[in-house]
Amino acid sequence: MNHIDRINQILEYIEAHLDANLDLSLLAAESALSKYHFHRKVFKTKIIPENDYAVFTHQGSVNNIEMTYDQIYGNWLPRSEYTPTMDLDVSVVDIRFSGRDEKSELDILIPVTC
């Protein structure tokens, strides 16, 4: 099983057990990885540069997120006075996020300049 398959497996597990108390040990065991390797594979630390960001909220299943990106890059950005400043998008996932649920929300931050 490759890295992507394991991530998908654990996402499906989380979605199926949203009411459970899921901790790192349990998720690591479910993905057949040690806690150390699970953390290294799943969580990445990145320093987000200080910048101005255009913020967009994706509503709906993550399966449809491509449509939101199409609206941002194919519609909003070309018509706006803004220009993307770097090859980096930031997704902010909080309590509004519920994966493939149609009520799910996450924010997409695009670094921009006028």
The first five atom37 places (N, CA, C, CB, O) and aatype in JSON, in Angstrom:
{
  "aatype": [12, 2, 8, 9, 3, 1, 9, 2, 5, 9, 10, 6, 18, 9, 6, 0, 8, 10, 3, 0, 2, 10, 3, 10, 15, 10, 10, 0, 0, 6, 15, 0, 10, 15, 11, 18, 8, 13, 8, 1, 11, 19, 13, 11, 16, 11, 9, 9, 14, 6, 2, 3, 18, 0, 19, 13, 16, 8, 5, 7, 15, 19, 2, 2, 9, 6, 12, 16, 18, 3, 5, 9, 18, 7, 2, 17, 10, 14, 1, 15, 6, 18, 16, 14, 16, 12, 3, 10, 3, 19, 15, 19, 19, 3, 9, 1, 13, 15, 7, 1, 3, 6, 11, 15, 6, 10, 3, 9, 10, 9, 14, 19, 16, 4],
  "atom_mask": [
    [1, 1, 1, 1, 1],
    [1, 1, 1, 1, 1],
    [1, 1, 1, 1, 1],
    [1, 1, 1, 1, 1],
    [1, 1, 1, 1, 1],
    [1, 1, 1, 1, 1],
    [1, 1, 1, 1, 1],
    [1, 1, 1, 1, 1],
    [1, 1, 1, 1, 1],
    [1, 1, 1, 1, 1],
    [1, 1, 1, 1, 1],
    [1, 1, 1, 1, 1],
    [1, 1, 1, 1, 1],
    [1, 1, 1, 1, 1],
    [1, 1, 1, 1, 1],
    [1, 1, 1, 1, 1],
    [1, 1, 1, 1, 1],
    [1, 1, 1, 1, 1],
    [1, 1, 1, 1, 1],
    [1, 1, 1, 1, 1],
    [1, 1, 1, 1, 1],
    [1, 1, 1, 1, 1],
    [1, 1, 1, 1, 1],
    [1, 1, 1, 1, 1],
    [1, 1, 1, 1, 1],
    [1, 1, 1, 1, 1],
    [1, 1, 1, 1, 1],
    [1, 1, 1, 1, 1],
    [1, 1, 1, 1, 1],
    [1, 1, 1, 1, 1],
    [1, 1, 1, 1, 1],
    [1, 1, 1, 1, 1],
    [1, 1, 1, 1, 1],
    [1, 1, 1, 1, 1],
    [1, 1, 1, 1, 1],
    [1, 1, 1, 1, 1],
    [1, 1, 1, 1, 1],
    [1, 1, 1, 1, 1],
    [1, 1, 1, 1, 1],
    [1, 1, 1, 1, 1],
    [1, 1, 1, 1, 1],
    [1, 1, 1, 1, 1],
    [1, 1, 1, 1, 1],
    [1, 1, 1, 1, 1],
    [1, 1, 1, 1, 1],
    [1, 1, 1, 1, 1],
    [1, 1, 1, 1, 1],
    [1, 1, 1, 1, 1],
    [1, 1, 1, 1, 1],
    [1, 1, 1, 1, 1],
    [1, 1, 1, 1, 1],
    [1, 1, 1, 1, 1],
    [1, 1, 1, 1, 1],
    [1, 1, 1, 1, 1],
    [1, 1, 1, 1, 1],
    [1, 1, 1, 1, 1],
    [1, 1, 1, 1, 1],
    [1, 1, 1, 1, 1],
    [1, 1, 1, 1, 1],
    [1, 1, 1, 0, 1],
    [1, 1, 1, 1, 1],
    [1, 1, 1, 1, 1],
    [1, 1, 1, 1, 1],
    [1, 1, 1, 1, 1],
    [1, 1, 1, 1, 1],
    [1, 1, 1, 1, 1],
    [1, 1, 1, 1, 1],
    [1, 1, 1, 1, 1],
    [1, 1, 1, 1, 1],
    [1, 1, 1, 1, 1],
    [1, 1, 1, 1, 1],
    [1, 1, 1, 1, 1],
    [1, 1, 1, 1, 1],
    [1, 1, 1, 0, 1],
    [1, 1, 1, 1, 1],
    [1, 1, 1, 1, 1],
    [1, 1, 1, 1, 1],
    [1, 1, 1, 1, 1],
    [1, 1, 1, 1, 1],
    [1, 1, 1, 1, 1],
    [1, 1, 1, 1, 1],
    [1, 1, 1, 1, 1],
    [1, 1, 1, 1, 1],
    [1, 1, 1, 1, 1],
    [1, 1, 1, 1, 1],
    [1, 1, 1, 1, 1],
    [1, 1, 1, 1, 1],
    [1, 1, 1, 1, 1],
    [1, 1, 1, 1, 1],
    [1, 1, 1, 1, 1],
    [1, 1, 1, 1, 1],
    [1, 1, 1, 1, 1],
    [1, 1, 1, 1, 1],
    [1, 1, 1, 1, 1],
    [1, 1, 1, 1, 1],
    [1, 1, 1, 1, 1],
    [1, 1, 1, 1, 1],
    [1, 1, 1, 1, 1],
    [1, 1, 1, 0, 1],
    [1, 1, 1, 1, 1],
    [1, 1, 1, 1, 1],
    [1, 1, 1, 1, 1],
    [1, 1, 1, 1, 1],
    [1, 1, 1, 1, 1],
    [1, 1, 1, 1, 1],
    [1, 1, 1, 1, 1],
    [1, 1, 1, 1, 1],
    [1, 1, 1, 1, 1],
    [1, 1, 1, 1, 1],
    [1, 1, 1, 1, 1],
    [1, 1, 1, 1, 1],
    [1, 1, 1, 1, 1],
    [1, 1, 1, 1, 1],
    [1, 1, 1, 1, 1]
  ],
  "atom_positions": [
    [[0.85, -1.18, 0.0], [0.0, 0.0, 0.0], [0.9, 1.24, 0.0], [-0.97, 0.0, 1.24], [1.81, 1.36, 0.83]],
    [[0.65, 2.16, -0.93], [1.48, 3.36, -0.99], [0.96, 4.45, -0.05], [1.53, 3.9, -2.43], [-0.07, 4.3, 0.6]],
    [[1.7, 5.53, 0.01], [1.42, 6.65, 0.91], [0.01, 7.2, 0.68], [2.46, 7.76, 0.72], [-0.73, 7.42, 1.65]],
    [[-0.37, 7.44, -0.56], [-1.68, 8.01, -0.88], [-2.8, 7.06, -0.46], [-1.78, 8.31, -2.38], [-3.81, 7.5, 0.09]],
    [[-2.62, 5.77, -0.71], [-3.63, 4.78, -0.31], [-3.82, 4.79, 1.2], [-3.23, 3.38, -0.79], [-4.95, 4.7, 1.69]],
    [[-2.72, 4.9, 1.94], [-2.82, 4.93, 3.4], [-3.53, 6.18, 3.89], [-1.43, 4.84, 4.04], [-4.34, 6.12, 4.81]],
    [[-3.24, 7.32, 3.27], [-3.91, 8.56, 3.65], [-5.41, 8.44, 3.36], [-3.3, 9.78, 2.89], [-6.24, 8.81, 4.2]],
    [[-5.76, 7.93, 2.19], [-7.18, 7.75, 1.86], [-7.86, 6.78, 2.82], [-7.32, 7.24, 0.42], [-9.0, 7.0, 3.22]],
    [[-7.15, 5.73, 3.19], [-7.7, 4.75, 4.13], [-7.98, 5.42, 5.47], [-6.72, 3.57, 4.31], [-9.03, 5.19, 6.07]],
    [[-7.07, 6.23, 5.94], [-7.26, 6.86, 7.24], [-8.34, 7.94, 7.18], [-5.94, 7.46, 7.75], [-9.07, 8.13, 8.15]],
    [[-8.46, 8.64, 6.05], [-9.55, 9.62, 5.89], [-10.91, 8.93, 5.93], [-9.39, 10.4, 4.57], [-11.85, 9.42, 6.55]],
    [[-11.0, 7.79, 5.27], [-12.25, 7.03, 5.3], [-12.56, 6.55, 6.73], [-12.17, 5.82, 4.34], [-13.71, 6.57, 7.17]],
    [[-11.51, 6.13, 7.44], [-11.7, 5.69, 8.82], [-12.2, 6.85, 9.69], [-10.39, 5.13, 9.38], [-13.12, 6.68, 10.49]],
    [[-11.6, 8.02, 9.53], [-12.01, 9.2, 10.31], [-13.46, 9.54, 10.0], [-11.09, 10.41, 10.01], [-14.25, 9.77, 10.92]],
    [[-13.81, 9.57, 8.72], [-15.2, 9.89, 8.34], [-16.19, 8.89, 8.93], [-15.33, 9.92, 6.83], [-17.29, 9.27, 9.32]],
    [[-15.81, 7.63, 8.98], [-16.71, 6.6, 9.52], [-16.81, 6.64, 11.04], [-16.23, 5.23, 9.08], [-17.72, 6.05, 11.62]],
    [[-15.88, 7.34, 11.7], [-15.83, 7.37, 13.16], [-15.78, 8.8, 13.71], [-14.62, 6.58, 13.67], [-15.06, 9.08, 14.67]],
    [[-16.53, 9.7, 13.09], [-16.49, 11.1, 13.5], [-16.94, 11.33, 14.94], [-17.36, 11.92, 12.58], [-16.5, 12.29, 15.57]],
    [[-17.77, 10.47, 15.45], [-18.25, 10.62, 16.83], [-17.31, 10.02, 17.86], [-19.61, 9.99, 16.97], [-17.52, 10.18, 19.06]],
    [[-16.28, 9.33, 17.41], [-15.35, 8.65, 18.32], [-14.24, 9.61, 18.75], [-14.74, 7.39, 17.65], [-14.0, 10.64, 18.11]],
    [[-13.58, 9.25, 19.81], [-12.42, 10.01, 20.29], [-11.19, 9.43, 19.58], [-12.27, 9.92, 21.87], [-10.62, 8.43, 20.02]],
    [[-10.79, 10.07, 18.5], [-9.68, 9.58, 17.7], [-8.38, 10.27, 18.12], [-9.95, 9.81, 16.19], [-8.29, 11.5, 18.11]],
    [[-7.4, 9.48, 18.49], [-6.11, 10.07, 18.84], [-5.04, 9.57, 17.88], [-5.73, 9.73, 20.3], [-5.29, 8.68, 17.06]],
    [[-3.85, 10.14, 17.99], [-2.76, 9.82, 17.07], [-2.41, 8.33, 17.09], [-1.54, 10.65, 17.42], [-2.15, 7.75, 16.04]],
    [[-2.39, 7.72, 18.27], [-2.04, 6.29, 18.37], [-3.03, 5.42, 17.61], [-1.99, 5.85, 19.84], [-2.64, 4.51, 16.89]],
    [[-4.31, 5.71, 17.77], [-5.34, 4.93, 17.1], [-5.25, 5.1, 15.58], [-6.72, 5.35, 17.6], [-5.34, 4.12, 14.84]],
    [[-5.08, 6.33, 15.12], [-4.99, 6.58, 13.68], [-3.74, 5.95, 13.08], [-5.0, 8.09, 13.4], [-3.78, 5.42, 11.97]],
    [[-2.64, 6.0, 13.81], [-1.41, 5.37, 13.34], [-1.6, 3.86, 13.22], [-0.23, 5.68, 14.29], [-1.21, 3.26, 12.22]],
    [[-2.2, 3.26, 14.23], [-2.44, 1.81, 14.19], [-3.37, 1.45, 13.03], [-3.05, 1.33, 15.53], [-3.15, 0.44, 12.35]],
    [[-4.38, 2.26, 12.81], [-5.33, 2.0, 11.73], [-4.66, 2.08, 10.36], [-6.5, 2.98, 11.79], [-5.06, 1.38, 9.43]],
    [[-3.64, 2.92, 10.24], [-2.94, 3.06, 8.96], [-1.73, 2.13, 8.86], [-2.49, 4.5, 8.78], [-0.99, 2.17, 7.88]],
    [[-1.54, 1.29, 9.87], [-0.44, 0.32, 9.9], [0.93, 1.0, 9.89], [-0.55, -0.63, 8.73], [1.87, 0.52, 9.25]],
    [[1.02, 2.11, 10.59], [2.28, 2.83, 10.73], [2.55, 3.08, 12.21], [2.26, 4.17, 9.94], [1.63, 3.09, 13.02]],
    [[3.81, 3.29, 12.55], [4.12, 3.72, 13.91], [3.63, 5.16, 14.06], [5.65, 3.61, 14.22], [3.4, 5.86, 13.08]],
    [[3.47, 5.59, 15.32], [3.05, 6.99, 15.54], [4.03, 7.95, 14.88], [2.95, 7.31, 17.06], [3.62, 8.94, 14.26]],
    [[5.31, 7.66, 15.0], [6.34, 8.51, 14.41], [6.16, 8.62, 12.89], [7.75, 7.97, 14.73], [6.12, 9.72, 12.34]],
    [[6.04, 7.47, 12.22], [5.92, 7.47, 10.77], [4.58, 8.05, 10.31], [6.08, 6.06, 10.22], [4.51, 8.74, 9.3]],
    [[3.53, 7.78, 11.06], [2.22, 8.35, 10.72], [2.3, 9.88, 10.75], [1.13, 7.84, 11.7], [1.86, 10.56, 9.82]],
    [[2.86, 10.39, 11.82], [2.99, 11.85, 11.96], [3.82, 12.44, 10.83], [3.61, 12.22, 13.31], [3.45, 13.47, 10.26]],
    [[4.93, 11.8, 10.49], [5.8, 12.3, 9.42], [5.14, 12.22, 8.05], [7.11, 11.51, 9.4], [5.37, 13.09, 7.2]],
    [[4.34, 11.19, 7.81], [3.68, 11.03, 6.51], [2.49, 11.97, 6.35], [3.22, 9.58, 6.33], [2.25, 12.49, 5.26]],
    [[1.74, 12.17, 7.43], [0.48, 12.9, 7.34], [0.64, 14.39, 7.6], [-0.52, 12.32, 8.32], [0.05, 15.21, 6.9]],
    [[1.43, 14.74, 8.58], [1.54, 16.14, 8.97], [2.86, 16.73, 8.5], [1.41, 16.28, 10.49], [3.93, 16.17, 8.75]],
    [[2.77, 17.84, 7.82], [3.95, 18.55, 7.36], [3.93, 19.94, 7.97], [4.01, 18.61, 5.8], [2.87, 20.56, 8.07]],
    [[5.07, 20.42, 8.39], [5.18, 21.77, 8.91], [5.75, 22.65, 7.83], [6.06, 21.81, 10.18], [6.77, 22.34, 7.22]],
    [[5.08, 23.74, 7.6], [5.52, 24.68, 6.58], [5.36, 26.08, 7.15], [4.71, 24.51, 5.24], [4.32, 26.4, 7.73]],
    [[6.34, 26.9, 6.98], [6.24, 28.29, 7.42], [5.54, 29.06, 6.31], [7.65, 28.9, 7.74], [6.01, 29.11, 5.17]],
    [[4.42, 29.66, 6.66], [3.64, 30.42, 5.69], [4.16, 31.86, 5.7], [2.1, 30.36, 6.03], [4.14, 32.53, 6.74]],
    [[4.62, 32.34, 4.54], [5.18, 33.68, 4.49], [4.13, 34.76, 4.77], [5.81, 33.92, 3.14], [2.96, 34.61, 4.43]],
    [[4.58, 35.84, 5.4], [3.71, 36.98, 5.61], [3.39, 37.57, 4.25], [4.37, 38.04, 6.55], [4.28, 37.77, 3.42]],
    [[2.12, 37.83, 4.02], [1.69, 38.27, 2.7], [0.24, 38.72, 2.8], [1.86, 37.15, 1.64], [-0.41, 38.5, 3.82]],
    [[-0.28, 39.34, 1.75], [-1.71, 39.57, 1.62], [-2.3, 38.35, 0.95], [-2.02, 40.89, 0.81], [-1.71, 37.81, 0.01]],
    [[-3.45, 37.9, 1.43], [-4.08, 36.7, 0.9], [-5.52, 37.01, 0.5], [-4.04, 35.56, 1.93], [-6.23, 37.7, 1.23]],
    [[-5.95, 36.5, -0.64], [-7.36, 36.48, -0.99], [-7.92, 35.2, -0.37], [-7.59, 36.53, -2.56], [-7.34, 34.12, -0.52]],
    [[-9.03, 35.32, 0.32], [-9.6, 34.18, 1.05], [-10.9, 33.75, 0.38], [-9.83, 34.53, 2.55], [-11.79, 34.57, 0.14]],
    [[-11.0, 32.46, 0.1], [-12.18, 31.88, -0.53], [-12.64, 30.72, 0.33], [-11.88, 31.42, -1.99], [-11.82, 29.98, 0.88]],
    [[-13.94, 30.55, 0.46], [-14.49, 29.43, 1.21], [-15.06, 28.4, 0.23], [-15.57, 29.9, 2.21], [-15.97, 28.69, -0.54]],
    [[-14.5, 27.2, 0.29], [-15.04, 26.08, -0.49], [-16.15, 25.47, 0.33], [-13.93, 25.01, -0.86], [-15.95, 25.11, 1.49]],
    [[-17.32, 25.35, -0.28], [-18.46, 24.72, 0.39], [-18.82, 23.45, -0.37], [-19.67, 25.68, 0.48], [-18.97, 23.46, -1.59]],
    [[-18.96, 22.36, 0.37], [-19.32, 21.09, -0.22], [-18.22, 20.06, -0.08], [0.0, 0.0, 0.0], [-17.21, 20.29, 0.59]],
    [[-18.44, 18.95, -0.71], [-17.5, 17.84, -0.64], [-16.13, 18.23, -1.19], [-18.05, 16.63, -1.39], [-16.03, 19.0, -2.15]],
    [[-15.08, 17.69, -0.6], [-13.74, 17.92, -1.14], [-13.6, 17.28, -2.52], [-12.67, 17.36, -0.19], [-12.68, 17.62, -3.26]],
    [[-14.49, 16.37, -2.86], [-14.46, 15.78, -4.21], [-14.72, 16.84, -5.28], [-15.5, 14.66, -4.32], [-14.36, 16.64, -6.44]],
    [[-15.34, 17.96, -4.9], [-15.68, 19.03, -5.84], [-14.78, 20.26, -5.71], [-17.11, 19.44, -5.65], [-15.1, 21.31, -6.26]],
    [[-13.69, 20.15, -4.99], [-12.86, 21.32, -4.74], [-12.24, 21.88, -6.01], [-11.76, 20.97, -3.75], [-11.91, 23.06, -6.08]],
    [[-12.07, 21.03, -7.02], [-11.51, 21.49, -8.29], [-12.38, 22.59, -8.9], [-11.38, 20.32, -9.27], [-11.86, 23.51, -9.54]],
    [[-13.69, 22.51, -8.7], [-14.59, 23.54, -9.22], [-14.34, 24.88, -8.54], [-16.06, 23.12, -9.03], [-14.41, 25.93, -9.19]],
    [[-14.04, 24.86, -7.26], [-13.73, 26.09, -6.54], [-12.43, 26.7, -7.07], [-13.62, 25.83, -5.02], [-12.36, 27.9, -7.3]],
    [[-11.42, 25.87, -7.26], [-10.16, 26.36, -7.82], [-10.36, 26.9, -9.23], [-9.11, 25.26, -7.82], [-9.74, 27.9, -9.6]],
    [[-11.21, 26.25, -10.02], [-11.5, 26.76, -11.37], [-12.13, 28.14, -11.3], [-12.43, 25.79, -12.12], [-11.8, 29.01, -12.1]],
    [[-13.04, 28.34, -10.34], [-13.67, 29.66, -10.18], [-12.64, 30.71, -9.75], [-14.81, 29.58, -9.14], [-12.66, 31.85, -10.23]],
    [[-11.75, 30.33, -8.84], [-10.74, 31.27, -8.35], [-9.8, 31.68, -9.48], [-9.95, 30.65, -7.18], [-9.64, 32.86, -9.77]],
    [[-9.17, 30.67, -10.1], [-8.12, 30.95, -11.09], [-8.67, 31.26, -12.49], [-7.18, 29.79, -11.18], [-8.03, 31.97, -13.26]],
    [[-9.84, 30.73, -12.8], [-10.37, 30.95, -14.14], [-11.34, 32.11, -14.24], [0.0, 0.0, 0.0], [-11.61, 32.6, -15.34]],
    [[-11.88, 32.56, -13.1], [-12.89, 33.59, -13.12], [-12.5, 34.8, -12.26], [-14.21, 33.02, -12.65], [-12.36, 35.91, -12.77]],
    [[-12.33, 34.56, -10.96], [-12.11, 35.68, -10.05], [-10.77, 36.39, -10.29], [-12.18, 35.19, -8.63], [-10.74, 37.6, -10.49]],
    [[-9.67, 35.64, -10.28], [-8.35, 36.27, -10.42], [-8.2, 37.06, -11.72], [-7.27, 35.22, -10.35], [-7.73, 38.2, -11.68]],
    [[-8.58, 36.51, -12.88], [-8.42, 37.29, -14.11], [-9.24, 38.59, -14.14], [-8.81, 36.43, -15.29], [-8.87, 39.54, -14.82]],
    [[-10.34, 38.62, -13.4], [-11.2, 39.8, -13.38], [-10.86, 40.75, -12.24], [-12.65, 39.39, -13.28], [-11.4, 41.86, -12.18]],
    [[-10.0, 40.33, -11.35], [-9.66, 41.16, -10.19], [-8.44, 42.02, -10.49], [-9.41, 40.29, -8.96], [-7.82, 41.91, -11.55]],
    [[-8.13, 42.87, -9.55], [-6.92, 43.7, -9.66], [-5.71, 43.02, -9.02], [-7.16, 45.06, -9.02], [-4.65, 43.63, -8.89]],
    [[-5.88, 41.76, -8.63], [-4.84, 41.04, -7.91], [-4.06, 40.09, -8.81], [-5.44, 40.28, -6.75], [-4.56, 39.6, -9.82]],
    [[-2.81, 39.83, -8.4], [-1.95, 38.88, -9.07], [-1.4, 37.92, -8.02], [-0.79, 39.6, -9.85], [-0.92, 38.37, -6.98]],
    [[-1.45, 36.61, -8.27], [-0.84, 35.68, -7.31], [0.65, 35.99, -7.17], [-1.05, 34.2, -7.75], [1.33, 36.28, -8.16]],
    [[1.16, 35.92, -5.96], [2.55, 36.29, -5.72], [3.51, 35.12, -5.6], [2.64, 37.11, -4.5], [4.72, 35.3, -5.68]],
    [[2.98, 33.93, -5.41], [3.86, 32.76, -5.29], [3.09, 31.51, -5.64], [4.45, 32.66, -3.85], [1.86, 31.52, -5.69]],
    [[3.8, 30.45, -5.86], [3.18, 29.18, -6.22], [2.84, 28.42, -4.94], [4.12, 28.35, -7.12], [3.42, 27.38, -4.65]],
    [[1.87, 28.96, -4.2], [1.5, 28.37, -2.91], [0.06, 28.74, -2.61], [2.45, 28.86, -1.77], [-0.3, 29.92, -2.64]],
    [[-0.76, 27.75, -2.33], [-2.1, 27.96, -1.82], [-2.14, 27.34, -0.44], [-3.2, 27.35, -2.77], [-1.51, 26.32, -0.19]],
    [[-2.89, 27.97, 0.45], [-3.01, 27.47, 1.81], [-4.45, 27.06, 2.04], [-2.55, 28.54, 2.85], [-5.36, 27.85, 1.79]],
    [[-4.67, 25.85, 2.51], [-6.0, 25.4, 2.89], [-6.1, 25.44, 4.41], [-6.3, 23.97, 2.35], [-5.24, 24.92, 5.11]],
    [[-7.16, 26.06, 4.9], [-7.38, 26.15, 6.34], [-8.57, 25.27, 6.68], [-7.61, 27.64, 6.8], [-9.7, 25.53, 6.25]],
    [[-8.3, 24.23, 7.44], [-9.32, 23.27, 7.82], [-9.6, 23.45, 9.3], [-8.88, 21.8, 7.5], [-8.69, 23.4, 10.13]],
    [[-10.88, 23.67, 9.63], [-11.27, 23.84, 11.03], [-12.52, 23.02, 11.3], [-11.5, 25.33, 11.36], [-12.79, 22.05, 10.58]],
    [[-13.29, 23.38, 12.32], [-14.44, 22.57, 12.72], [-15.54, 22.54, 11.66], [-15.01, 23.1, 14.02], [-16.43, 21.69, 11.73]],
    [[-15.5, 23.44, 10.69], [-16.5, 23.44, 9.62], [-16.26, 22.32, 8.61], [-16.49, 24.79, 8.9], [-17.15, 21.99, 7.83]],
    [[-15.07, 21.74, 8.63], [-14.69, 20.73, 7.66], [-15.2, 19.35, 8.07], [-13.17, 20.69, 7.48], [-15.01, 18.91, 9.2]],
    [[-15.86, 18.68, 7.11], [-16.32, 17.31, 7.37], [-16.12, 16.43, 6.14], [-17.8, 17.31, 7.78], [-16.91, 15.53, 5.88]],
    [[-15.07, 16.7, 5.39], [-14.67, 15.83, 4.29], [-15.56, 15.86, 3.09], [0.0, 0.0, 0.0], [-15.64, 16.86, 2.37]],
    [[-16.25, 14.76, 2.86], [-17.06, 14.63, 1.65], [-18.5, 15.07, 1.84], [-17.04, 13.2, 1.18], [-19.3, 14.95, 0.91]],
    [[-18.85, 15.57, 3.0], [-20.2, 16.04, 3.28], [-20.47, 17.32, 2.5], [-20.39, 16.28, 4.79], [-19.59, 18.16, 2.36]],
    [[-21.67, 17.48, 1.99], [-22.03, 18.66, 1.2], [-22.11, 19.94, 2.04], [-23.36, 18.43, 0.51], [-22.12, 21.03, 1.48]],
    [[-22.15, 19.81, 3.36], [-22.17, 20.99, 4.24], [-20.77, 21.37, 4.71], [-23.06, 20.72, 5.46], [-20.59, 22.34, 5.44]],
    [[-19.79, 20.62, 4.29], [-18.41, 20.84, 4.67], [-17.89, 22.17, 4.12], [-17.52, 19.69, 4.19], [-18.29, 22.6, 3.04]],
    [[-17.0, 22.82, 4.87], [-16.37, 24.06, 4.42], [-14.89, 24.06, 4.8], [-17.08, 25.28, 5.03], [-14.5, 23.52, 5.83]],
    [[-14.1, 24.68, 3.94], [-12.7, 24.97, 4.25], [-12.33, 26.24, 3.51], [-11.76, 23.77, 3.86], [-12.92, 26.57, 2.48]],
    [[-11.35, 26.93, 4.03], [-10.9, 28.18, 3.4], [-9.65, 27.94, 2.57], [-10.64, 29.26, 4.46], [-8.78, 27.16, 2.95]],
    [[-9.59, 28.62, 1.45], [-8.44, 28.58, 0.56], [-7.85, 29.98, 0.53], [-8.82, 28.08, -0.89], [-8.55, 30.94, 0.21]],
    [[-6.58, 30.09, 0.86], [-5.9, 31.38, 0.87], [-4.92, 31.43, -0.3], [-5.17, 31.62, 2.22], [-4.06, 30.55, -0.43]],
    [[-5.03, 32.45, -1.12], [-4.15, 32.64, -2.26], [-3.34, 33.89, -2.0], [-4.96, 32.74, -3.6], [-3.91, 34.96, -1.86]],
    [[-2.0, 33.79, -1.94], [-1.19, 34.99, -1.74], [-1.27, 35.88, -2.97], [0.28, 34.62, -1.43], [-1.07, 35.42, -4.09]],
    [[-1.57, 37.18, -2.75], [-1.78, 38.1, -3.86], [-1.1, 39.44, -3.61], [-3.28, 38.3, -4.09], [-0.72, 39.78, -2.49]],
    [[-0.98, 40.18, -4.7], [-0.53, 41.57, -4.64], [-1.39, 42.36, -5.6], [0.99, 41.7, -4.99], [-1.9, 41.84, -6.59]],
    [[-1.55, 43.65, -5.3], [-2.33, 44.53, -6.19], [-1.45, 45.04, -7.31], [-2.93, 45.73, -5.42], [-1.91, 45.79, -8.16]]
  ]
}
